[in-house]
Amino acid sequence: MPDGTDAADDAVGPGLLVVSPNPVDFGFLAPESASEVPLVLRNAGGQPITVTSYTLTGSSAFTLIRVDTDGARTERNASPTTAKPVELHLPVALAPGESTDEFRVGFHPHTPDGAQGTLRFLTAGSSGDPEGVVELRGNLGGPCITLSPASLELGGAVVGTQVERELELSNCSEDLPLTISSVSLLPGAAPGFSVDAAGLTPGGGAAPSAEAPVVLAPGVSGVVVVRYQPTTLSATDATGELVPDLGTLRVVTDAGIANRDVPLRGFGVASECPIAVIRIQEGAEVPPQTRLHLDGLQSIPVGSSLKRFEWSVEQPDGSVSGFLPSFRAPQPTFEANVAGEYLVRLRVFDAQDNPSCGDAVAQVQVTPDAAVHIELLWDTPGDPDQSDEGPEAGADLDLHFALSAPDRLDPTAGTEPWFGMPHDSYWYNADPNWGDLDPAIDDNPHVDRDDTDGAGPEIINLAQPEEGKNYRLGVHYWSDHDFGPSTATVRVYVHGALQAELNGVTLEDRELWDVGTLHWPSGEVTPTTGTDGGPKITPDYPTPFPTD
């Protein structure tokens, strides 16, 4: 799209890609808000250039967006896969003086923390290294604050007595002061909570206010004390669990995000009890197949040591992961294989076997970071323990992801690609080469998890789908291992969001379910139907491998 710039003003010589604005500074955005900035790519040189690929590194809160002439959008978040060149399946050719505005960069933070990134467009026919590099910034600059911890667990307090916890406020700027104008409870907090902000100033001065704020120098911290004194016993819910008293502490400063909130929780109890505390090394947002390292040793006993720990988890439908080495270990690991939300709970017991007043709860969001992420899960009613592991310990279903192509095992099977080489990606063909021979370009699928002993998930990822291509999805029941039929579920995620879930399909041993077709770049999934209008299932599907 020509921008009307007079090319005669450009230097005669090689092509030169100039991107504006540069840098891109999103300012300050609250968590879960989003913003986009249009980019203009212009050839400021004397020869034609072609934009062929890009890299995007840094915070995953940054996204490169391409908007086609018909308004269709393709998006990629920064991730380990975008640190390598991502091919543009429709390269952009720019004559001298010509420009395009089809690219945008987005910022969608999940936390108030500062974020940085680097976007680089790679070209053919251009002059070299300095061009096409855009620095990305968000929630940076100006005064800075960190709060520790991010939430306060007051635990159980005997009715009529008081417990307290400290909240540390730190100026994380290297050269700017931080002005604190208010530290207070938001309306709606349970009546047992109170706040003492005198510790923010040396000698315990007055709490900050708009008229008399507290100023922290760079690198300096102050302490706020939160107290909890319940007047009544906490109620119990239908399951017998204590219902906590809740509150929110708000800190108002001159940082980019002015209001920072800290959740508070406590229980009114008849006798003292331990406080369960969860720490997760990997944080609250991770990609699938992350092994979480959980720590309950920060839990607080009552006048003695802790005797035992009990972990539990609410996980996405179909996930059957467990704690290793045991749900009673103080520091277990847990593999979050399936995309979705996990709620990890911990209950602790002291030396007298008194349980914690309530369970500590930590939320972990598992979000795919590949452009296409496919999961296969299954339920086998005849398997009494679908979470156990070992040879033939459960039913074995296999996920297939095929590039539409004429190669196939059975020429009489129409256009079915199953078990065809190299276009069908499955356990035997886990890393086929579908695209560029350059290993630095990650445009091939990967079978990242093959499950042979029950429930799944099996996972296939594709970082760089090819525009204009169709991809086939299939499920083959390799062996029931005498556990009987299984009901399969296939979930397709596109750029981290659930695009389609196809479920409720029951398969017998050796059957193949032709699930459907993924169209790119729309991401639409079209289910395949059989002659009866239901799922297309083929019994005793032939494979190139010997049968049992």
C-alpha positions, 0 to 999 in steps of 0.5 A: 500500500503506497503511502504517498512518500516521495521515493526520491528523498530516499538514499539510492542503494540497497533496500532499507526497512524502517518500522514506525513507531519505534520503540512501541511503549504501551504505557501502563495497563491494568492486568487483563486489559489490552491495547494494540498499536498499528505499525507501518513498515516502509522501504526507505532504501533504493531497491525493492525488499521482501519481508519474509519472516519475523522474530518476537522475543521477551514477555508473552504479553506481547503479540504480533497481529497481521490483518488481511485486506478482508479483515481476517486476523492472525496472531502470535504471542511471544514464546520460545518458538517465536524466538526463531524466525517465523515465516510469513506464508504471504511475504510482503514485497515493498518497492522503494518508498512503499509501505504497508500497515497490515501489522499491529503489535498488542500488549495484554498483561496478566500482572502489573509487572513491567514487560519488555520485548523485541520484534524484528522483521527479516527481509530479503534484498535489504541492507543489513542488521539495524533495520526492522527491529522494534523495541516493545515496552509495557508497564515500564518507566516512572515510579515502581512498586512491588508488594510482598506477599501478593496476598495475605493469609491470616489463617485461623484466629480464636474469636476475640483474639488477634493475629497479624501479618506484615505486608512489605511495600518496596520502591523497585525503581532505581532512580525515582521516588515512590509516593504512597497516598493511601493504604486502606481496606476497601468497602465490603471487607469483613469487620475483623480486619484492620490496617496499621500503615504507621510502619511505612515511615521511620519512627512510626509516623502517621498513615499516608494520605493525599494531603500527607503522603509517604515517600519511599526513596529508590530501593527503600521498603516499608511495612504495613501490618494487617490485623485480624480479630474475628468476633464470631466463629466462621460458618461452615459450608455444605461440605463442612469446610469453614467459610473464610472472612475476606477483605481487600487492602488497596495501596494507592501510589503514583506508580503507573498502575496507581491502585494495587490490591491485596486479597485478605483471608482469615477464619474465626475459630474456637481454638488455634490451628495451623495455617497452610501456605502454598508456594509454586516455583513456576508461578501462576501461568505456565504452558502445558506439560509443565512440572510444577514444584509445590512447597508447603514448608512455609505453612505455619504451625501452632507452637510445634512442628507440622506433622503431615501435609495433604494436597489435592487438586481440581483439574480440567475435565479429563486430566488425571495427573497426580502428586509425586512422590505422594499427595502427602509429601511436603514438597511434591511435584505435579505435571500440569499436562492439560490446558485449563485452570488448576486449583491446588489445595493444601491442608496441614496438620500439627504435631497434635493432629490439629488440621489447618483452619482452612485449605490454602488454595493456589490457582494455576492457569495452563495456556498453550503457547503454540499456534495450534495445540491439540489434546486427546483425552479418553475415559475407559470405564473398564479401567479401575485406575486410569492414572496408574502407569506401566506397560498395558496398564490402560487403554492406548489411543493415538492422536493423528494430525495430518497435512492434507495430501494424497499419501495414504496407506490404503488407496481404496480409502478415498482421501484418508491420510492416516498412517501415510508418510510423511504427512501423518504425524503420530507416535511413529512419525512424531517429528515429520518435515512438512515445510522448510528444510531449515531446522531454525524454522519451526514449521513442523508438528511435534508429538510432544506427549504419547500416552500408552497406558490410559486417559491421556493426554496425547499432545501435538503442537504446530508452531507455524501453520501454513496459510491456505492449508487444511489439517486433518485430525484423527484418533486411532484405538491402538489397543484396549489392553482388555479394558474395553471401549473408551470415550474420546475427547479432542480439544483444539487450541488456536493461539492459546484459546479453545477453538473446538472440543469434540467429545462423547465419541465411544471407540472399540479396539482398532477403530479409527475416528476421523475427527475433522479438518482444521482450516488455516488461517481461520482456525475453524474446525469442521467435524467429519460426519459418517453416512449416518450423520454422526461421527465417522468411525471405521472399524478394524482400520488397517495399519502398517504394523503387526497386530497382536 
